[in-house]
Amino acid sequence: MLAHGEDVRSMIQRLLARESGLLDSTGNDYFSGRFSHLQRGEDLYAELCETLFHGAGQLHVVYLTAGEGELHLRTADNDPFGVVNVGDSAKLYSLLMENANPDFDVDREMGFAKRLFADVDRQDSTVNIVIGARRFIAGWNSWRVSTMGLMHVGVGEGPEIIQMFGRGVRLKGYNMSLKRHREIGGELPADSDELAELEKLYIFGLRANYMQTFRDILEKEGMRAEQETFSLPTTWNFARKTDLKLIRLKDDRKYHLSTERPILPGPGDDDSPSVTLDLYSRLQSVASDGTPLNEGTGQSVVDDDLTPYAAFFNADRIYERLLSRKQQKGWYNLIIEQRTVEQLLQSKDWYELSMPPDRLNPTGFKQMRGLENIAVDLITDYADNFWRRQRRRWEHGELEIVALGEDDSNNAVTYELSVDVTEDQLVRDAGELAYNIREGRYDELEDWYRNLQIGIIRSQAHAYQPLLYARKDRIVTVQPVPLDANEMRVVEGLEGLARTGDPCLQGKELFLIRNLTRGRGVSFFDDFGYYPDFIVWLKDDSQQHVLFLDPKGLSRFGQREHKKVQLHHEIAEIEKQVRENDPDLYLRAYILSVTPAPQIGDEGRFASDWKKDGVYFLNESDCLQQVITHALGGGVAT
């Protein structure tokens, strides 16, 4: 459920905003409307972190090598919240090491740490998540199961799947009756209207054949769940516009597989980065009333120092863990020397650290190991910043200019629209829509198909037509994903400017194309997989200005949003490299904020301040004119 590079806080915010990215068979967000009873914001995040994960922080997977191997899951240096128990834990550990993932770190525990799987049903167990294979089929009991996620289960005949379900339906029940409240007519306790949610068993399945068995049973009871799919072809508009220019990496080259061999610099060396780690920000979420722990508690945020404790750290172990993280994060070409790690441990010049004072007064080996973990996190961030900076420089030199054509991967040749076969009206509407588009009968197309909750945009300024937009609560599935309401506003606004030859264009022609994701579009910041929603060309006979536009909400202004805003400035370096080969090509990047300036989660900035960073506001009627005027008027703001 976590997106690439995402933390738990962002995941919760997406779920509450009905944007989990997990779609049901109709194309709607599965979690839409399921959390209306929950409190929003920091309180929910705080309670979830404290209750489920025992605190916030970086996710760690710890492999226990001695005895019967297990893998423990924990955040920062908190107690384990999860345990992985599979038949070949050593092989799983090797797979995790070989397949780098920046979302978590893999560590190895050489000692005789306590195994957790056998005691997960104890009341004092810290384990809330159990992951395993056939261990759940026999010889394991627990009253605590509330949610089951199954993958590759029930792919063959046999009783295994029935046994698996049995683990979940077992519960102590009301007053040890083995039944749920409503089954025995019990009264719900006061202020617990949602108790029934806790008494449900939720089962999610990926590639699990038993789901088809469930569908078969439904059909026998007269309930069908089949889908009918319609293809909606598009028409390429730019047959004569083969001179529109794009930038892409040559041959999809990858920095980590290149011949470049950057060496991690020591503190104070050329190109050495700086790191900031604020452990107070992690602990703020623990306060159930939302009050930051470094406010109103008498604790002040200071610049803390780990160097007095460096002599007590195990430098060899730190170095081995850094090499492990190098593998996990995909820095395959980065050279990390042990002497550099030792220099970093002895120096304070390269980082700023803020943490509660009590954590800087270790009273035993566990607390000292906690400080060592923080040192590993600091050096990991240091190496990460350095490697990504080197990668960006390398990529700038590997860009090439290509011409946009009908074979471009951003061209959505067809839309696939799927509807439930039992919805007769939807089937008729979808069939009529597909027929009219295939036959080119655009005059008979409606702008809005109410039953389908799908709209049609016919734009001559866009590379292909039609474009589809849809409401989030539609009950049909559409691929590629249709435009949302804000993206539709941008397309219609740009089409209007192009059609009328608005003065902001200064006599230039305007063209645009939707920038698709998943490797098809133009991407920036590979670690975030950032694909701006639209590419716009402003061209005349001699020059082309290429604009990357991204309509986005900024009410939650975290690291991901900061990087997107940062592109407005960083693209100047990309442009400088590109213009060495084509001096008439200009690049710009802008955020079109759906969120008004006063509501952005970064206090104290006016709209004029945001515009210096390339953030313009869709609630301003002339937003697009402002962006185009800025782009044609000289470039990146300072």
N, C-alpha and C positions, 0 to 999 in steps of 0.2 A: 504494500500500500504506500510505502514511502517512495516518493519520486527521487530521481538521481540527485544526490547532493543535498537532500532535504532533511531538516530536523523534525522532531516530533511535534514541536510547536506549530510549524507550518502545516503539517499533516492535519492536526486538529482544526486549524483555521480553515483548511480546504473542506473538511467534512462538514463543519458548521455552515460553510458557504455553499454547500451542495456541489462541491467541485472536487470530489475525491479522485476522479478519473476512472473509476470503476463503473462500467455501464452494464445495465441489464439487457435483456434480449430486445427491448424496444429502443435502446439507445439513450435512455434516461440514466442519470446518475443514480446508482443503486441506493445511496444513502439519503437521497432527497426526501426531506420531510420526516426523517426518522429520528432527528435529534431536537425537535422543537421544544421538548420539555427540559433540555439541559441549559444550564447557565452558560453564558458566552465569555470569551476573553481569557484573561490571565488566570482567573480563579479555576476554570476548568482545566487549563493546562497544568496549573500547579498541583491540583488534586490528582490528576492522572499520573503525572511524573512521580509524585510522592507515593501513591497507592500501588501503581502497577510497576514502575521502574525504580522505586526507592530513591528517586532524585534524578536530576537532569545531568546532561553531559555527553561526551563522546561515547558511542557504542563500542564495546570491546567484546570480542569472542576469545575466550581463554580455553586452550586445549590442555587437558590434564593427561600427561603422558604415563604416569605410574598407575599400575593396577588396571582395572577395567576402564578404559578411556571414556571420558565425557567431555563435552564442550559447554562451558558456562557463558551466559550472556549477562553483561552488567553495563551500567553507565558510569563513566568516570571511575572512581574507586569505591563506588557504593556496593552493597551486598548484591549477589547475583539475583536477577529477576527471572532468568530462564535457564533451562538445561536442555542440551541436545544429547540424546542417547540413541545411537544407531549401531548396527552390527560391526561396521568397520570405521571407527572414529578416526583412525590414523589416515585412512584414505580421504575422508572428508576434510580433515585438516590440510592434507596436501593439496586438494582441489581448491580450498580457500586461499592457500598461499600462491597457487599458480594463476588464479584468476583474480586479478587486482580489483578491488572495489573501494572507492574513496569514501563510502558511507560508513564503514566500520573498520576497526583495526583488529588484527589477529595476533594474539599473544600466546606464549607457551609456558605452562607451569610445570617445572621439572620436579617439584617436591611432591609430598603426599597430601595434597589438599583433600578435604572431605568431599565424598561423592554425594550428590543431591537427589538423584532420580528415585532412589528407594524410599525417600522420606517426603515426597511431595504432598502426601495427604496429611501430614502432621500440621497441627494448628500453628506451630511456630515456624513452618517452612517459609522461606523468602521467595520461593519459586512461584511465579504466576503464569509462566508460559512453558509448555513442554513440547519439544519437537522430537520425533522419532520415526521409526519405520514399523516393523512387525512387533516391536515391544508392546504395542498397545492391544494386540489381538488376544493375547493370553498371558496369564500370570501377572496382571497389573490391575489394581483397583484404585478408584478415587471417587470421592463424592463431589469433587470440586469442578468437574468439567461443565462449562457453560457454552463454549464455542469450539467448533471443530473445523479446521481447514484441511481438506484432503486433496492430495495430488497423486495421480496415477494409481488410484485405489479402485478396486472392483473391476480391473481390466480382464479378469478371467473368471471362470466359474469357481464356485466354492463358498464356504460359509464365512469367509474372512470379513466380508463387508457387514454381515449381520452382527458378528462379534464386535466389530468396530463401533457400530451404532450403539451397541449395548453399553459401551463405556460412557456415552453421553447421556443416555436417558436415565441412568442411575442417579438418584438424588435422595437426600434424607427426607425432604419434604416438610410440611407443616407439622410440628410436634412429633417428628420422627414417624409420620404416617406413610412415608414414601410417596405421598401425593402432593400435588400443588394446592394452593389455597382454595381456588374456586372449585376444584374437584370434590372437596369435602365440605364446601359451604362455609369456610372459615372467613372471618371478617378481616379485612385488610387493616393493618395498624394505621394510626393517624398519620397524615402527611406522607402517605406512601402510595399514591395513586398509580405510580409507575412500577410497583412491585412485580406485576405480572411480567414485565420485560425481563426481570432477573430470573424468573422461573421458566423462561423459554430456552430451548436448545437451538442454537443457530449452526447450520452446517453449510459451508462453502466448499465448492469443488472445482478443481482445474484438471482437465484431462482425466476425469473420473467417470467411467462408464456407467456407474450406478445412476447418474443423473438422467441418462437416457431411459433407464428402467423406471424412474419416477415418472418421466413423461409418458411412457407406455401405460402406466397405471392410470394416469390422468385421462388419457384418451379412452381407455376402457370405461371410465366413469362418465364419458361424454364431454370431456374438456380437452380441446385440442390446443396445441401450442406451436403449430407449424408456421413458418414464415414464407411469404412469396416475395421474390426480389425482382425489381424492375431496373433496367439500365437507362440512364439519362445521358445521352452523348452531349458533348460540348462542341462548339464551333470556334476555331482559331481565328482571331480577329486581325492578327498582325502579319498577314501574308507578305506584305511589302515592307515590313519594318524589320529587316534582318540586321540592321546596324545598331540596335539597342544593345548596350554593353553591360556585362555582368562581371563580377570578380569571383573566382573560385580557386581553391587550392589545386595545384597541378596534379592531375592523376590521383586525386584523393589521398595525397601523401600524409603520413603520420610522423609527427616529431619523435615519438618514443621509439620508432623503428628506423630513424635516420642514422646517418654516420656521425652526427653531432655527439660529443661526449663532454658535457659540461661537468666541471668539478665544483662541488659545494665549497664556497669560500668560507674562510674563518671570519670571526668578528673583526670589523674594521677594514677588511680587504675590499678591493674594488668590487662593486656589484653586490655587496652583502646587503640583504634586506633587513627590515626591522619587523618585529612581531609584537602585537598587543594581545594579552589574554586577561580578560576580566571575569574572574570566578564569582564575583558578586552577581553578575547578570544571570548566571546559572541558578543562584540561590534565591533570587527575587521571586521566582515562580513558586517557592515553597510556602510563602506567606499567603494564607487563605483569604485574607482581606485585601490582597493586592498591593499592600504597602511594601515598597522595596526594602530589603533587609539592611541596606546601607543608608537608609533614611529613617530617622526617628528611633534608632536603636543605640545611638552613641558610638557607632562604628563608622570610621571614615575610610574612604577609598585612598590607599596610598600605593606608592610604587615599591612593591616588595622585591626581595632579593633572595635567590636560592643559592648563591655562591657559597655562603658559610656552611652549607650542608653538602656541598659537592664531594667532599672527601669521604662522606659516608655512603655515597651512591656506588652502585656496582657498574662501573664504566663499561665493562665487557658486555654485561646484560643489556645496557642501554644501547650499545652499538648494534648488538644482534637484533634488538627490537626495531631499531631504525632500518636495518637492512630488510627486515620482514615487512615493514610498512612501505618501504620503497617498492617491493614486489607487489604489494596489495594495491597501491595507488597508481601503478603503471609507469613509474619513473625508470623504465628499464635502462635508459642511456645515461642516467645520472651516476656520477662517481662520488661516493661518500667515503672519506678517509677517516680512520679512527682517531688520528691526532687532531683532526678538525673538530670532531665531537668533543674531545677532551678540552680543547680550547674554548668551545662554546659553553661547556659546563663551568669553566673558571671565570667567565666574563659576564658582566651585567650590561654591557653597552648596547646589546642588540635586541633587548626586549623590555617591555613594560608589563608588569604583572601586578594585578590587584586581587587580593584574596583576604578572607577573614583572618584576623590575627591569631585565633586559636589554632589554625591549621599550620601556622609557622612555628609552633611550639610542640614538636613531636615528643611523645612520652614513651614511645616503643617502636618496635620494628614495623608494625603495621602503618603507623603514621609516617615513618620515614619512607616506607615504600610508596605511600601516597604522594609524598613530595617528589620522589623519583618518577612517578607516573606523570606528574605535572611537567617535569623537565623533559620527558620524552615528548609530551604534547607540544611544548614550546619549540623544540628542535624540529619536530615534524612540520609545524607551521612554517618555520624558517626555511626548511628545505622545499616545502610546497610553494612558498612565495617565490623563491629563487627559480625553481624549475619552470613554473608557469610564465615567469617573466622571460626566461630564455626561449620558451616555446613560442611566445607571441612574436619575439624578434625573428625567430626562424621562419615562422609562418608568413610574416610580412615579406620575406624574400622569396617565398614559394608561391605567391599569388600570380595568377594569370588572368588576362582579360579575354572573355569569351563573348560571342554574339548570342543574343537570345533568339531561339528558334522554336519551331513547333515540337521538336524532339526534346526540349528542355524538361528536366524532371519536375519542374514546377507546374507543368501543364497537366491539369486534371482532365484527362481525355473523356472519362465518364464518371458520373455519380452512380452509386449503387444504393437504391432505396428499398428497404425491406419493411413489410407490414404483416401483421397477423392475418392469416387466411380466414379467420372467423369474422374479421371486421369488414363486412361486405362493402360499406361505403368507402372505407379507406382503400380497399383494393380497386374499386372503380375509379376513385380520384387519382390514385397513383398510376393506373393503367392509362388513363386519359392524358395525364401530364407527360408520361413517357412517350406516348404516341405523337402528341403534338410537337414535342421537341425533336423526335427522330424525323418527322416529316417536315421540319422547318416551319411549322405553322405558328410562328411566334405571336401573330396578331390574336390568336385564340387563347394565348396563355393569360392566366390571371396573375395579378401582382401578389395576391395572398390566397393560399389554399387553406381555408379555415379548418377543415377537418384534419388535414395533414399537419397543420401548424408549421407550414413551410411557405416561404416567400420566394419570388423570382426577381432577380435584378438583371436587366439587359443593359450592359454598359459597353459602348464602343471604345471607351478609353482603356478597358481592361483587356488583357491578352486573349481571353476566351470568354464566351458567354453560352448559357446563362450562368450566373452565380446564384447559389442557394443560400438563404438564411433561414433560421428556425428559432423557435422558442425553446427554452431548456426543458419545458414540461411536455414536449412533443411525445407521441407514442409510436413514432416510426424511427427506424434506424437509417442514418445517412452516412455514407463514406465517399470521399473525404468529409470530415466533419464540416457542417455548414457554418456560415458566418453567424456570429451572435449580433445582438442589437447594436452594440457600439461599433463593431467592425462594419456593419451595414451602413451606419451613419457616415463613416469615413469614405466608403466606396461611393455612396451617393453624393457626398459633398465634393469629392474629387471629380466625379463624372460631371457634375454641374459646372465646376470651374473650367473643365476642358471644353464642354459644349458651348459655353457662353464666351470663351476666350477672356476670362476675367483679367483685369489689369494687373493683378499680382503676378501673372505669368510672364509679363514683360515680352509678349510676342512669341514665347516658346510653346511648343507642343507638349502635352502631358500624356503620359502612358503609365499604366500600372499593372502589376500582377500580384496575386496573392502568393505569399511565401510559405510553402508547405513545410512540414516538419518531418521527423524520422528519416533524416538523411537525404531528403529530396530537395529541400530548400537551401538557401544560403544561411550558414550558421556562424555565430560568434561565441566565444567563451565555451570551448568544448566541455569544460567541467560542469557547466550549467545547461548545455544543450540549448542555447538561446537562439531562437529563430524569430526575428522581427516579423510581424504579420504581413507587411506589405513592402514591395519595392516599387518606387515611383521614379520615372524618368522625366526630366525637364530638358528638352533638347531643341536646338536649332541646327543650322547647317554646320556649325563649327564646334559647338560644345555640347556636352551632356553632363547634367547634374543628376546623380543617382542618390535618392533619398530612401533610407530604411525607416519606416514608420511602424510604431507599435502601440496601438491603443490598449491601455492597461489600467487597472485599478491600483492605487498606491496607498490604500488605507493601512496596509501592513507593510511597512518599509523596512525590510530586512536585508540580509547580505545579497540575496538574489536580485532584489529590486535595485540595490545600490550598483551592482555590476551592470545592469541594463542602462541605468542613467549614465554610468561612466563611459559607455560606448560613445556618447556624444563627443567626448574629448579624445578618446583613444583612436577613433576612426581617422583623426587627423594624421596620425603616424602611418596608418594603412594607406591613406590617400597620397602621402608624400612618396611612398614606395611605388604606388601604381602610376603616378604621374611622371615618373622617370621614363616610362615607356609610352605613356599617352598623356601629354600635357593638357589636353582638352577635356579630361575626365575628372569630375569632382565628386567626392563622397560626403554624405551627411547622414546623421542618425538622430532621431527624435523619439521621445515618448509622448504619446497623446493621452494625457491622464484623464481617466473617467472620474477620478476623485478630485473635487475642488481643492485648491491650495490649502485652505485652513484645516482640512480634514486629513491631510497626509500625515502619516505617523512619524514625522520628523519636525518637531515644534520649532517655532521662531523664524520661519521663512515665509516671505511673501511670494506671490505669483511671479513678480519680477525677478526674484532671486532664483527661483526654479528655472525660469526661462534661460538664465545664463548657463544652466546645465542641460539645456535642450529639452526641458519638460514644458509642454504647452497643454492647455486645458480645454477639453471638448465642451465644457459648459459655456465657453465664450463663443459667440456666434461666428466670429471671424478667425477661429483657431487655425484652420487650414491655410487661410490667406497669410496669417502671421508666420507660419512655418515656411511657406514657399518664399515669402519676402525675405526672411532671414537667410534661407539657403542660397538664394540668388544674390544676396547683398554682401556676401563676403566670407561666410564660413562659420567656423566654430567660435562660439562666444568664449570670452575669458572672464 
